[in-house]
Amino acid sequence: MTKKKLFSEEPVEIGPESGYDNYIMAIESSCDETACAIVKNGREVIANVVASQIKTHAQFGGVIPEIAAREHMDSINIIVEEAFKQAKENAGITPKDITAFAGTVGPGLVGCLLVGLNAAKTLALVYDKPFIGVNHLNAHLCGNYLDTDLKPPFIALLISGGHTQIIDVRSYSEQNIVGETIDDAVGEAYDKVARLIGLPYPGGPKLDKMAQEGNPKAFELPEAKVDDYDFSFSGLKTAVLRLVKSFDGKELPVQDICASFQECVSSTLVKKVKKALQQSGYKQVVIAGGVAANSEIRKKMFNLSNEGYQVFAPPMKYCTDNAAMVASCAYFNTNTFDDINVEVFSRVK
C-alpha cells in the first residue's frame, strides 16, 4: 500500500504490504475520553493513555458537550507527552520514529473532535509526517486487530451508545453494513432503561451488574419484529416503562427487570448475528464498541464458538473509546493520506 508523504517528496508506505515496521500515533477525543496511543503495525500497542471524564459528567447524568471539550483541552498535551514517554520506555520509540499521525474525524461531538484532531494535525506538521483521518466506527472494529492475528473476512457486531450495526467485513478496507437499528442504539436503550429504574450515570455498566443478580425469565419483554438484519429497541424501552409504572409506587424488583431486559437485548443481537453468519458462510465473528464490554452479550457471542465459529472481542480497555484502535484503523483501513484541512463530522455520512 504505497502513499505519498504530505509535506515532503519522500515516499512513505503504510500497511501490511509496506515491508517495514510502521509506528502510528493516534489521538481520540470524539466524546468524553481524551486518548493517545502509539501502535506498531496495527497490532502491537507500544503506548496507550486514556483520560476519562466520567466523574466530571456523573453529576449531570450525561455528557455535557461544552464541558467535555474544555476537559479535552486541559488533558490533550498531558496525554500526548505521556504517550511519548511510554513509547520511549517500552520500545525506545521517539517522535522521529513515528511513521504517521492519525486523529478521529467523526462521528462524535464536534467541539470534542476538534481538540483531538487539531492536536494530531499539529503533530503531523511539526514532525513533517503524513496525517490520517479515521472514522470512529471503523476504529472500533479495528480494536479487534490489537494483540490478535484476526484477518478478514468476518461478520462484525458493532454496538455502542450511538450505533448498532451488523457489518460484513470483506477485507481491511471493504465493509458493508447489512443491518442496523431503525431507532434507538443498544447503548442508548441501556442508558434510558437505567434511568427509568433509577440507576445513576453511566447507567449501562450498572444495569449489567444488577442483571447478574436477577432472574432473566422474571418478565417476558417483547422482541421487535424487524425485517432482515435490522434492529429496533424503542418498543422494548416502552415495555420496560410500562412495567415500572405497573408497580405503582411499590418496591421495584430492579435486578429482575435488569436481567429480563438484558436477556431480551442479548438474545436479539446474537440471533441476528447468527443469521448473518449463516448467510455469509464466514466462520469468524467479532464484537466491537463500548457495549461489547457487556457481560451477557459477550457470553452469548462467545457461545457461538460451540457452533464452530471463531469469536473475537477486544479486551475491556479497548472496548470503550481509546486511541489504540484509531492507530490500528489508520494502519489497516486507510487507502490514502488526508489533506491537513480535513474537517470533522458529527454524524455518519
N, C-alpha and C positions, 0 to 999 in steps of 0.2 A: 504494500500500500504506500505509494510514493506521494509526497506532498511538498509543496513549495513553501519555504520559510517566508514568514510575513515581512520581516524587516531587514533582510539581507539577501544576498544572492546564493548563499549556501543552501543546497537542497537538504531536506530532512525527511526521513521516513519514520512513520509511526504505525504500529500494528503488528500482528503476529507474523507477517511476512517481511518485516524490516531487516531481520538478520542480525540485529544487535539489541542490547538492553535499552528499554525506554523507561524513563522516570518522569511521571506526570504529577505535578502538584495541582490539586483542585480545591476550590472553595465552594461551600454550600451555605446558602442563607435564605432559602425560599420561605421559611415560616419562622419558627421560634428556636432553632438551633443554629448557632454560628459554628461552622466546622471547616477544618482544613486538613488535608491528608496528602501524603506522597506515596504513590503505588508504583511498583516495578512490574512492567509487562502486564499490566491489567489484573494481576492476581496476588502479588506479594505486597502486603501492606508494610511500608517502611516507617511511616509516621501517621498517627491518627489522633486528632484533637477535636473535641466537641465541647462547646459551652452551651448548656441548656438554660432556658428561661422559664421552666415550669413553675418554679416558686414565685417568680415575678407575676405571672398571669393567673395563678391559682386564686388570688383574691378577687379577680374579676369574673371567674367562671369560664374563661376562654381567652384566646389570644387577641390582644388589642394591637392592631397593625402599627399605629404610630409609636407605641411603647416598644414593640418588638424591633422596629427599625433603629430606634435610639440605642437599644441594648446591643444590636449588631455593631453599631459604630463604636461603642465602648469596648467591644471584645475583639474586633477583627485583627488589629495589629498584634494583640497579645497571642492569639491562637496561631497566627502565621509564624511569629517568632518561635513559638513552642514547637510547631511542626518542623521548622528548620533545625531546631535544637535536637529533637528526637531523631531526625534523619542522620544528623552528624554522629550522634552517639550510637545509633543502631547499625548504620551501614557506611559511615564515612561519606555520606552524600552532602554536597554543598550546593548552593544556588546555581553555580556554573554547570553542575551535572544534570540539572533539570532539562528534559527534552522539550516540554511544552507546559503551558499553564492552562487550566480549564476552570470554568465557572458555570453555575446553573443559570440558565436564561429564563426558565419558566417550566411549567406553570407555578404560580405562587403569589405571595403578596408583593406588589410592585415595589414599595418602599424598601422592603427587606431584600428582595432580589438585587436591587441596585447597589446596595452596600457591598455584598459579596462579589458581584460581577465587576464592579469598578475596581475592587481590590485585585482581582485576577487579571484584569486588563492592565492595570498599572504595573504589576509584577512582570507581565509579558513585555511591556515597553522598557522597563528598567533593565531587564536582563537580556533584551533583544532575542526573545524566544517566540515561537508561534503561540497563538491563542485559539482555544477550542470552546465553543459554547455548547452546553449539554442540556438536553431535555430531562427534567427531574424524574419523570415517569420511566423513561428508558434507563435512567441511572439506577432506579430501584431494582429493575430486572437484573442489571449487571452486578448488583450486590451478591448474586449467586456465583459469580465467577471468582470472587475473592477466596483464596485458600482452597480452591477445588480445581478439578480438571474438567468441569462441565463444558460441553460444547453443544451448539445447536445441531439438529433441530429438537425442539421441545415445546410443550404446552405450558404457558405461564398463567398463574392466577395472581393478578396484581390487586391488592386490597389495601386501601388507605382511608384517611379521613375524607378525601375528596373524590376518590375513584374506586370503581370496582370493574375489573376487566378480565376477560379471558383472551389471551394473546397467543397466536400461532407464531412462534419464533423460528423462522425457517433458516436464518443464518445470522451472523453477528450484526448485519446491517439491514436485514429484511424481516419485517414484522407485520403481522396483520391482526387487527382486533376483530375477533369473531363474536364477541358478546360483551355487553356492559350494562350497567344499571340504567334504568329509564327514569329514575327519580333519586332517592337517597343513596349515597355511597354506604358501604357496610360500616365504615368507621363513623360516619355521620349518624347512622342508625344506633350504633352502640352509645355514642355520646348523648343522643336525645333520650334514649331509654334510661340511661344512667341518671339523667336529670329528673325524669319522671318519678323515679323511685328514691330520689333524694341523695344520690351519691355525689361527692364533690369532684371537681375538676382535677386531673383528667379522668373522665368517667370510664372510658373503655377498659383500661387495665384493672380498675377497681371492680367493675362488673364481672370481668373474667375471674377474679379472685373469689368473689362472692358465689359465682356459679359453681365453683368447685366444691362448695359446701352444700349445694342444693340438689333437688331431685329433678332431673331433666324431663321427666314424664309427668310432673305435677300438673302442668297446664298444657292443653293442646292449642298451640298457636298456629295460625294459617300460613301456609306457604303460597306465595303469589304464583298464579298461573300465567307465566310469561313465555312467549314463543322462543324456540331455539335455545340460544345460549345467554339471553339477556336476563337481567335481574330486576326485581322491584322489592324495596323494603319499606316503603311508606305505609302500606297496609298493615304490615307486621307492627310497626311503631304505633299505629292507631289501635290495633288489637291490644297491645300492652297498656295503652292509656285507658281503654275501657275496662280492662282487667283491674287496674289500680283503682279506678273510680268505683268498681263494684264492691270494694271493701268498705266504702263509705265511712271512713274515719277509724275503722278497726286496724289493728296492727297488721302491716303487710308482711307476708312471707317472702321477704326480699331474696333470700338465697334461692328459693324455688322459682321465683319469677325470673331471676337472672339465668338460672340453669335451663329453664324451658325456652327462654329467648335464645340463648346461645346454642342450644340443640337445634332449633329451627334454622338459625342462620348457617351454622356449620354444615348441617346436612344438605341444605340447599346449594351451598357453594361447591361442595365436593361432588354432588350429583351432576352438576353441570360440567365440572372439570372432567369427570369420568366420561361423560358423553363426548366431550371434545377429544379426549384421548382415543376413544374407540373410533371416532370418525377420521382422525388424522393418521392413526396407525403408529404414532410415536410411542416410545417406551420410557421417555423421560418427562418429568413434570416438575415445575418449580413453583414456589410461592414467594411473593415479594411484597414489600410495602409495610407500613407501620403496623397494620393489623395482622401481619404474618407472625407477630410475636404472641398472638392469642393462643393459649394452651390447647383449647379444644379443637380449633381449626388445624393447628399443627398436628395434633394427634390423629385426626381423621385423614389428613392428607398423607401422613406417613403410613397409615394403614393400607394405603394403595400399594405399598411395597409387597403386601401379601398377595396381590393380584398380578405380580410380575413387573410392576413399574418401578423405575428408579426415581426416588423423590429427593429433591434438593430444597433446602431452606437456609437463608443466611443465619449466622449466629445472631443472638438478640441485639448485639451492639450495631449490627449492620441492617437491622430491620427498620429502625427509626431513621430519621434524616441524618446523613453523615456525608463526608466528602470523599471517603474511600470509594464508595460506589460511583461517585461522579468521575473520579480519576479512571476507574475501570471502564466506564462508559466511553470516556474520551479516547481510550486506547482501542477498544473493540468495535465501537459503534459510530465512528466518525469517518465520513468519506472525504471531507475537505477541511482545511483550516478556515477559521472565520475571520471576517473583517473586524477590526478593533471597534468599529462603530455598531456592532450588532446590538439590538435592543432587547429588553426583557418583555415577557408577555405574562399576563395573569391567568389566562385560560388556555386550554388545549386548542390549537389552531385547526 
